[in-house]
Amino acid sequence: MESEERLAAARVGEANAQAKKLQEEAEHWRQQRKIMKGYLKKKSIFFYHRYRNSSSHELF
């Protein structure tokens, strides 16, 4: 019985470690998405103003 309890405790510990690793990975990708979203927003604003201030898009 005692060995079964140790085995169950080991499995729980392993599952907890795996869950923590997955949470850390999810947080990492959330941060990466935030960074990329900010980067793309800055880029789109830059290109919008560059296009708006250029004369190449005017027809006449």
Summary of the structure (lengths in Angstrom):
residues: 60
radius of gyration: 25.9
end to end distance: 88.3
largest distance: 88.3
contacts: 104
relative contact order: 0.06
helix: 87%
strand: 0%
